[in-house]
Amino acid sequence: MSMPALLAHDLVRTLGSRRVLDGVSLVAAPGQRIGLIGENGTGKTTLLRLLAGADTPDSGSVVRPGSLGFLHQELPFPPAATLTDVLDDALREARSALASLDRLAAAIAADPSTIGTAESGVAGLGSPEELLADYGTWLERAEELAAWDADRRATLVMAGLGLGHLALDRTVGSLSGGERGRLALAALLVRRPAALLLDEPTNHLDDVAAAFLEEELRGLPGTVIVASHDRAFLDAACTDLIDLDPAADGPTRYGGGYTAYQAAKIAERERWQRRFAEEQDELASLRHAASVTAQQVAHGRPPRDSEKMGYGHTAGRVQQQISRRVRNASRRLAELERTQVRKPPKPLCFQPSTLAATSASGLLISLRGVHVPGRLSLDRLDVSAGDRLLITGPNGAGKSTLLTLLAGRLHDSTDAASRCSTDPGLPAETGAVRVAGGAVVEGDVQRRRGLRVALLTQDTVFDRPDVLACDLYAATLGAERAEAVPLSSLGLLPARARTLPAGELSVGQRRRLALALVIADPPELLLLDEPTNHLSPRLADELEDALGTAGPGAVVVASHDRWLRSRWPGHELALRGTV
């Protein structure tokens, strides 16, 4: 029994007034792990829902294997269900396969002359040939489910996804949102369906859990289709990528992981741009030929003496030539106008002229013996102009707190006892200080007087969600700066999104608008907290390239992004958490 493929043909889906998917087809064979990538809003989640049967296409069809799992759905268990209930349900098919094998084995071992009779104890099981065929079918199914090892694998999967410490009598309702997401993923991995559909599966996973998931997916015999922004995951886990971003011939499938996709995408874009330019040149030439050139013979040369005697005859021949040229040019023009490749849309590429201001030099900020109880503990940190610093560490280690402290989002407090040193070049903050939330900062905080800092936080909230994105941009920066650096020039928002109220933007678009606001007027110190969150893989690549550019301004980034961290060109500060 071979696992069936997952097939989709010519899927069309319109949401509201926007056609999200327009004729998408795919074949996902067993053993293939296909990643769906593209800008937010290109239809990744919509396609997964159609493939899973959670949504119905306007037209087109899907052929699914009988066993299918979809991560995007909520856990199908009430809050009172225990972890044991969830795992028992995930193991049900494997245990059923083993029970069927035991039942058939007992029948085969019985006296052949009594098979199918009441004396055998296995009445109704059929002839010996039918028993052997059924046994072979269930044996293959048990092998696909790795049924003999299923209970041990369930324990390993729970541990690998960071759930091994949870008591099995814990209820679903008592888990955090991240734990419930990981439990849903664990249940699917334990179940091993013939087709597995995953929407952003590395959310809520640390490095160890993400690596474990990649290894598990590589070992599955069935089909895996996953939508993800995690470039390291796409590179490690996928055999193919489907890019849903606009392309000359629609969604394009690429063999290999993310590294192979990067190279292929660059070459494809160049071919598309070259083809469009060549066709536009030909169109201009044909239009000229149809309206001007075809009307001329010998470019206005006066008739020769030898031609004057037969002018009438020659004129007729000339008119025939003109008519033929006009017809040929018009025919080719009409054909090319009908079939021409459309203009490649301007890519959302992060291309600011500079990330940081050029006036600063030397040491910008210095921390000594800084301690925020329960949130951050740091012996020493100096940030100078031109630095590229990456801050890493587990959740709760204090990455966001440190960025807030570097941003100077502090206020004086007379009831705390922190000591601030003085330095002629780096006047210290006066008095004890607190970070946002009221936590006391203990230690020395020195910063250059008048230092210009910009901070991109993880949560994007605008005070006036009813204001258009373009107007909010202009109001925040001021008319002069907004005119000097137009929002459109940064390539972070498409034209339609720029004319929407900020509150109607998607999470990713709000994030990009916030990013535009902090880079449009470059500071001397740019602080970015998880800057690649909610960005498409390609846009994250562009941002990374810009962040790595050497310059006189300083850039400090806090990130869990494994792809960004593995390619970071500057220094790294690893926080271990507080004691």
N, C-alpha and C positions, 0 to 999 in steps of 0.2 A: 504494500500500500504506500504509494508515494504521496507526499504532501502536495495539495493543489496550489496553483499560483493565485495571486490576487490581481484581478483584471478590472480596469476602468476604461470606458470608451466614451470619448466626446462629451465630457461632463460640462454642463453649463449651469451656473448658479448666480442669480441676481439677488442682492440684498438691498431693499429700498429701491433707490433709483440707480444704483451702481452695479454693473456686471463684474462680479468678483472673479469668477472663473468662466472662461470662454473657450470651450472645446478642449478640455484637458484629458489626455489619455495616458495610461501607463500600464506596464506589465511588471509585476513584482514576483519573481520566482523564488522558491524556497532557497535559503542560503544568501539571498540578497538583502542588504541592509541599506535602505535608501533614505538619504537625508533631504528634507525640504527646506530650502533657504530662500531668502528674499526680504525686501523691505516689509515693515509692518503694513498690513492691509492688502498684501498681494494674494492672500487666500490660503495660507498654509493650514491654519486651523479649520477653515471651511472645507478644504480638501480632505483633511483627516476625518471630519464629521461625516462627509459623504461616503468615504471609503468604509467607515465603521457602521453606516446605516443609522447614525444618530440624526441625520438630516437627509432630505430628499432633493435630488437635483431637479432643476427645471426641465432638463432633457439630458439624455445620456444614460448609461447603465453601468452597474458594478456587479462583478461576480466575486463572491467572497468564499473563503474556506469555511467549513462548518465550525471550526474552533477559532475564535477571534477575540482579542483583548484590546481595550481602548483605555489609555491612562487618563485622558482628559475628563472622564466622568468621575463623579463623586463616588466614594466607597458605597457599594450597595448594601450597607448594613446600618441598622439603627444605632443611635448613640450608646445604647445599653449592651450592644454586642461586644464580646471580648476578643482579644487577639487570637485566642484559641479558635473561636468561631470563624474568624477570617482565614486562618491558616487551614483549618479543616475543609473549608469550602474550596480553597486553592488546591488542596491535595485530593479532592474528591475524584477527579478523573483518573489520576494515577492509581489510587487505591481500588477504584472500580475495575481498572484494567488488570491489576494483579488478582483480584477476586475472580474475574472471568477466566483468567488463565488457570487458576487453581481448580475451578469447576470443570473446565474442559479437560485438564490433565487427569482429573479423577475419572471422567467418562472414558477417556482413551485407555486408561489403565484397567478399566473394567473388562469383564469377559465379553469379547466381541459379539458372541452369539446373543447377548442380552441387551446390547446397546439399543436404546430407544424403547425399552420395555419397563414395566413397573419393577421387575426384579433387579434391574441395574441400579436403581435409585436415582437415575438421571433421565427419567422419562422425557421424551419429546426433544432430545438433543440432536437427533438425526442419525444418518448413516456414518460409518467410520470415515468415509471420504469427506463428508460435510464437517465432521468434528475436526479433522486435520486442517481443513481449509479455514474454519473459524479460529482454530488455535493459532494458525499462521498470521491471520489478520490481527488478532489481539496481541500477538507477540510483537509485531511491527509497531502497533500503537503504543505498547508499553515501552519499547525501546525509544520511540520518539519522545515520550514523556519522561524518560529516565526514571521509570516508576520504582525500580528496586532501591534507588538512592534518594527518593523524593523527600522522605522525612528528614534525613540528614541534610539534604540540600536546603530545606526550608530553614533549618537552624543557621546554616552558613549564610544564606541570603539576608536573613534578619540581622546578623552580625555585620555583614559586609555593608549594609546600608545604614549602619549606626543605630539599629533598633535592638541589638542583642541584650542591652541592659534592662529592657522593659519586661515587667512581669507579664506572663501570658494571661493572667486574669484581669489585667487592665482593660478598661472599656474604651471603645473608640471615642466616645464623647469626652474622655479625660485627656486625650492627646492634643498636642499643639497642632496648628495647621501644617507646619512642616513635617511633623511626625506622621500625620494622617496621609500626606502626600507620599512619603517614603513607604508607608505601609501598603498603600494602593500599588505602588511600583513593585514592592516585594511580592505581593500576592500574584501579580502577573508573571513575574520571573519564576516563581515556584510552579505556577500552573503550566507554563510552556505552551501557549496556544500556537496554532499553525500560522497565524498572522498576528503580529503585535504592532499596535499603533500608539505612538508616544508623542505627547505634546510638551515640549520643554522639560524632558525628564531629569536634567541635571539641576533644576531649581531645587534649592534646599539641600544640595549634596556638597559635602566638603571634598577635598582632593582625593582622599582615600576612597570614599564612597563612589565618586565619579569614575575612578579607575576600575573599581570593582564592577560597576555597571557596564563599562566598556568590555571588560573580559567576559561577563555573562552574555552579553548580546552577541559577541563573536562566536560563542559556543552554541547558540540556538540553531536548530536545523531548519526552522521555518522562515517566514518573511518578516522583516522589520521595516517599518516606515516611521520616520521620526522627524518632527519639526523642531529645529533648535537654532539658537543664536550662539551656542557654545562651539567656538571654532576648534578647540582642542578635542572636544568630544567628536565632532564631525570628522576630524582627521583620523582619529584612532578607531572609531567604530564603524564607519560607513564604507560600503563598497561602491556606491554611486551617490551622486547628488543631483537633485532636480531644482533648477533655479527658476522661480516663478516671477522674477523681475522682468520687465518688458524686454523683448529681444526681437530681432528681425523675423524669426520664424516661430515666435511664441515660446512657451516654457521649454527649456533645454535641459537634457540629461547629460551628465558628465560622469565618466568612469573614474573611480578612485576617490580619495578623501579630499580634504579641504586644500591641501598643498597643491594637488594636481588641478583642482578647480581654479585656484588663483591664476596659475599660468594659462590655462585654457580660456578663462574669462577675458584676460587682457588681450589675447590673440583674437578672440571672437569679436570683441568690441572694435578692434582696429579694422577687421575685415568688414564689419557692418558699416563703419564710418567711411571706409574707402569705397565700398559699393555705392553708398548713398551719394558720395561726392561725384563719382564717375557718372552715375545716372543723371544727376542734376546738370552736369556739364553737357551730357548728350541731349537732355531735354532742351537746354538753352540753345544748343546748336540746331536742333530740329525746328524749334520755333522760329529761329532766324531764317533757316532754309525755307520754311513754308511761307514766310511773309516777305522775305527780301531776296535771298540768294537765288531761289528758284525762279524768280522773275527776270533774272539777268542771264544773258548769254555773252560770253567773252568779256564780261565785266565792263560793258559800256563801250567796247571798241567800235569805232565807225566801220561800216562795211568796206571791204577791199574792192578794188576796181573789178576783179574777176567775179565778185559777187553781185555787182550792180545790175548786170544784164538779167540775171535770174533771181531778182530780188523777191518776186512774188512767190516763186517756188521755194526759195530759201526761207522766207517768212513763215510759210506754212509748216516747214520742217521745224523751225525754231519754236513755233507755238506748240507743236507736238512734244518737243523736248521739255518745254516749260510745264505743260500739263502733266507729263509723266513724272517730272521731278516734284511737282507740287503734290501729286497723288502719293508718291512714295514717301515723301517727308511727312505728309499728313497721316498716312496709314501707320507709319512707325511711331509718330508722335502720339497718336491715340492709343496704340498698344502699350507704349511705355508709361503713359499717364495712368493707364488702367492697372498695370502690374508693378509699378515702381515700388521699391522698398521705402517704408516710411522713415522719416527722419529719426535717428536715435535720440531718445529723450535725454536731456541733460542729466548726467548722473548726480545723485546726491553725494558729492564728494567734499570732504572737509578740507578746504584749502584757504585758511586765513593767511594774510600776508605775513603775520608774525604772531607768536603766541604770547609774547611778553614785551613789556616796555623796554626801551634801550637806555634809559637814564641811570639805572641803578648799577652799582658795582660793589665788590667786596661783600662783607658779611651783612645779611639782612635781618636774621633773627637767631637768637641763641637761647637754649633751654638748659638748665642745670638742676638736677635733683628734683624733677617735677613729679608730683604725685597727686592724682585725683582719686580719692578713696573709692575702691570698688570698680574703677573704670580705666585708670592709666597709671603706669609707673615707668619712668624713663630717667636714666642717669644723665644723659647728655645728648644734645642734638644741635648742630650748627647748620644753617641753610644760607648759602651764599648765592649771589647773582650767577646765573648760568647753570645752577645745579639741576639735575634731573634725578629726583628721589622717588623711589617706589616703596610704599609702606605695605607690608604684608602681615598676616597673622590670622588666627582663627576668630570666629565671631566672639565678641566680648573682650577682645584683646585691647581695645582702645583706639582703633584706627580712626574712627569718626571723631572721637574726643580729641585726639591729637590734631586733626585738621581744624577743628573748631578753635582750639587753643592757638594754633599758628595763624588763624584768620583774625585773631584779636577780637573775637566776639565775647568780650569780657566786660565786667563792670566792677567798680570799686566795692569793697566790703570792709567794714571796720570791725567785724566780729570774727575774723579769721587771722591766722598768724602765719603768713607766708612772707618770705624775705625777698626783696628785689634789689639786685646789685645795680650799680651805676657804672656807666662807661661813656666817655665823651662821644664815641662814635655810635653807641647804641643806647640811647636813653631808655631806662627800664620803665615798665608800667608802674605807676605809683600805687602803693598800698597793696593789700591782698586782693585777689581776684577770684571770680567764679566763672565757670563755663556755663553755657546754656543749660538750664535745668537746675541751677543753683548749687552744683557740686563745688566744693572748695578746692582751689588749686594751691598746693604747697610747693615751694621751690622758687628758683630764679627764672624770670621771664624777661629777656632783653630783646628789644626790637628797634630797628632804625626809625628815627623820628620821621613821621609823615609817610611811612611805607604804604604803598598802594597794593592792596590785596583783593583778590576775588575768589570766592568759594562756591563750587558747584556741589550742593548737598545731594543725598540720595533721594530725598522726597521733594517733589516739585509741586509747590502750591503758589498760585498767583492770587494777589489780593483782589484783583478785578477780573474774574473769569468771564465777564460779559464783554470785555474789550477785545477787539480783533487782534490777532497775533501781531500783525504788522504795526498797528497803532501802539500796542503795548511795547513793542521793541523801540519805536521812536520816542515814546514818552519816557521810557526808562533811561535811554542813552542820551536823550536830547536831540533836537532836530539836526544840529550841525554834524554830530557824530554819526547819527543814523544815515544821513545823506552821504557822508564820506565812506561808510562801510554799510552798504545796503544789506538787508537781511537776505535778499536773493543771492548776493555774491558769496555767501558762506556755504551755500549748497546743502543746508541742513533741513530745510522744509520745502516741499513742493509748492507750486504756485497756489493750488487750491487751499492748502492748509494755512498759508499765510493770510488768507482772507476769512478765516473762520475765527469765532470767538475763542479765546484761550481755553475756556472751560469745555469746549467741544472737541478739542484736540485729543488724539489718543494718548495713552501713557507715554509711548515712545516719542510722539511729536512734542508733547509738553517738555519732555526731557531735553530734546534737541533745541527747543526755544530757550530753555534755561541755559544750555551750553552756549548758544549764540550770544546771549546777554553778557556772559562772563568773558568771552574772547573778543567781542567786537571792539571793546575799549581796553586794550591789553594792559594788565597790571604788572607790577614788578615781581609779584609772587602770585602764581596761579595754583589753586588748590582744587583737586578734582576727586570726589568721593564716588568710587565705582563708575567711572565715566562711560564704560561700554555697556552698562545695563540698558536694555531696551533699544539697542542699536543693532541694525542688521550686520551680519558678518563683514560685508564689504565696506560699510561705513565705519565700522570699528577698525578695519585695516587702515583707512585713510586717517582716522584720528590718531592711531598709533604712530603712523609715519610723521605726523605733525608734532606729536609729543616728543619724539626722539630727536627732533631737529635742534642742533646746538644753537644757543643764543644767549644774550646777556641777562635775560630774565630767568627766574627760577620756576620750575614746575614740580609740584609734589602730588603724587597720585596714590590713593589707597585702592586696592583692587584684589578681588578673588579670581579674576580672569586668568586662567592657566595659560592661555595663548599669549596674552599680553605679558605676563610675568616671565614666560620662558624666553621672550625676545626683548626684554627691557634693556636699553642701552646704557643706563646710568647706574647709580648706587641703589642699594636696597637696605631698608631697615625692617627687620623682622621683630614684631612685637610678640611676646609670649604670654601676655595677660598679666593681671594683677594677682597679688598674693593676699 
